[in-house]
Amino acid sequence: MRLFRSMIEAADGLPAVGPGARMLGVRPGNAPTPDVPVIRPQEVLAPGQGGMSVAPEDPMRLTRHRRPASLGGIGQDPVWVLEVDDLGSLLRFRQDSPTHGVIEPKALVQRHSCFDGSGGTGF
């Protein structure tokens, strides 16, 4: 299954990494709209607690403000695609609606490896 996410393109041609809705990473629990409940580095994130939002199977499932004009949206960022099989051994995809899902840890993980995009998503 293919997963889609719109993200800022960094100078190196890859998605920009960081704790933002338009970046490769998640928003911490103290953000206005958090993706995960953890805030401090010593806290642990468990499967099922949240992760990085993606749209499954079709980029048209991204919300209009996340899709670029080329996909009928008003977003300003390119759309990136990733195969579920490429998530690696530390991450999994969990679909929570027909149009949305999250990439989250398969097992308990400390905050630092999910906030900065170093979990190996392969976008």
N, C-alpha and C positions, 0 to 999 in steps of 0.2 A: 504494500500500500504506500502511496506517495503522500507526503505531508507538505503543506505550504505555509510560509510565513513571510510577511513583508518586513524588511529590515533595512536600515541605513547601510549603504556600501562604504566600507572604510577605504583608505588610500591604497591598501594592498589588494583591493578587489574582492575581499571577503566581507562577510557581515561584521558590522561594528559590534564589539563585545562590551557588555555593561548591564547595569540593572535598570533598563528602561523598556517600555512597551515596544519600541522600535529597534531594539538591539537583541543580540544573542545573549540571553541571560534572563533572569527573573527579577521582579520587584519585591523587595523584602517586606516583612510584616508591618513595618512602620511607614510604608509608602501610602499615599492617598488611596490607591487602588492596588493592594498587594496581590502578588501571584502565589506567595507562600507565607506561612505564618511566622517563620523564624526571622529574628532580627540580629542577634549577636553571634559572633563566630563560634562560640562553644555550643550553641544550640544545634540540634540534630533534626534533619528533615526526613520524614518517613514516607514511603509510598502512599499515595492516596491523599496527601496533604496539599497538592498543587504542583504547578510547574509552568513551563513555558508554553503559551498558547500557540496552537497550529490549527489549520483547517485540513481535514482529511480528504484525499482523493481528487479534489477539484479546487483550483484557485478561486473559482467563482463563489466558493463557500466562505471566503474571507469577507469581512464586513466592507461596505462600500468605502469607508474612509481609510481602509488598509490596502485596497486594490488601486494600482496605478491606472491612469487614463486608458492605457492599452487593454485593460481588462474591464473597462466600463466603470471605473471608480474615480475617486478624487484624491487618493493617496499619493505621496511623493516619493515613496521608496520602491525599489525593485522587489519582486517576489522570488523567494528562494524555495527550492524543492529538495526534499530528502526522502529516501526510502526508509521505511520502518526497519528493514533488515540491516541498515547501516548505522543504527543507533549504538551499536557496541554492547558490551556486557554490563555496563553500569546504568543504562537508561532504558526506559520503556515508553510506549505510547499508550495513553488511556483516553478513550473516546468518551466524552460525557454528554454529547448531543449529536444529532445527525450532521451538524455543521462545525463542530468544535471538539477539540481534545487538547491534552497537554502532554508534553514530554517531561517525564518525572523520573526520579531515581527508582531503580528496582529494589534497592535495599536502603537501610539507614545510611545517611550521608551527612557530613558536616557542611554547613552553609557555604564555605568558600568554594567548593567545587561546583555549585550550581548557580551562584550569583555572577560568576565571571565568565561563563561559557566554556570552561575548561573540561566539561563533562564528556567531550568527544562526540558532539552531535554530527559532525561531518558536513554541515551546510556548505 
